[in-house]
């Protein structure tokens, strides 16, 4: 069985929070707050059948 794709909510080096698909080099979208990024990632993941992975400020996974 193939690994399921996911969307990651990560801290953007330029400021704010980004939603990135696993394996992608650029972000799908960028937001000012992590809450807005998580909300968007949930909508995207429902449409594409992926899971959401939320990272903290330090880059470590907070929740799946």
C-alpha positions as CSV (number, residue, x, y, z in Angstrom):
1,X,0.0,0.0,0.0
2,X,1.4,3.4,-0.9
3,X,2.0,6.0,1.7
4,X,-0.8,8.5,2.1
5,X,0.0,12.1,1.0
6,X,-0.2,14.8,3.6
7,X,-0.4,18.6,3.9
8,X,2.0,20.2,6.5
9,X,1.4,23.4,8.4
10,X,4.9,24.8,8.9
11,X,6.5,28.1,10.1
12,X,7.5,30.2,7.1
13,X,11.0,31.7,7.3
14,X,9.7,35.0,5.9
15,X,7.0,35.2,8.6
16,X,3.7,33.6,9.1
17,X,2.6,30.0,8.5
18,X,2.5,28.0,5.3
19,X,0.6,25.0,4.0
20,X,2.9,22.6,2.0
21,X,2.0,19.3,0.4
22,X,4.5,16.6,1.3
23,X,7.3,16.5,-1.2
24,X,6.5,20.0,-2.6
25,X,9.2,22.7,-2.8
26,X,6.9,25.6,-2.5
27,X,3.9,26.4,-0.3
28,X,0.3,26.1,-1.4
29,X,-0.6,29.1,0.6
30,X,0.8,31.3,3.5
31,X,-1.1,32.9,6.4
32,X,-0.4,35.3,9.3
33,X,-1.6,32.9,12.0
34,X,-1.2,29.1,12.5
35,X,-4.9,28.8,13.2
36,X,-5.8,30.2,9.7
37,X,-3.2,27.9,8.1
38,X,-4.6,24.8,9.9
39,X,-8.1,25.8,8.8
40,X,-7.0,26.0,5.2
41,X,-5.0,22.8,5.3
42,X,-8.1,20.9,6.6
43,X,-10.2,22.2,3.7
44,X,-7.5,21.2,1.2
45,X,-7.1,17.8,2.7
46,X,-10.8,17.1,2.6
47,X,-10.8,17.9,-1.1
48,X,-7.7,15.9,-1.9
49,X,-8.1,13.0,0.5
50,X,-4.9,13.7,2.4
51,X,-4.1,14.1,6.1
52,X,-3.0,17.2,8.0
53,X,0.3,17.4,9.9
54,X,0.8,20.5,12.1
55,X,4.3,21.5,13.1
56,X,5.3,23.8,15.9
57,X,7.6,26.9,15.8
58,X,10.6,24.6,16.3
59,X,9.6,22.4,13.3
60,X,8.7,19.4,15.4
61,X,5.3,17.7,14.7
62,X,2.7,18.9,17.2
63,X,-0.3,16.8,16.0
64,X,-1.5,14.7,13.1
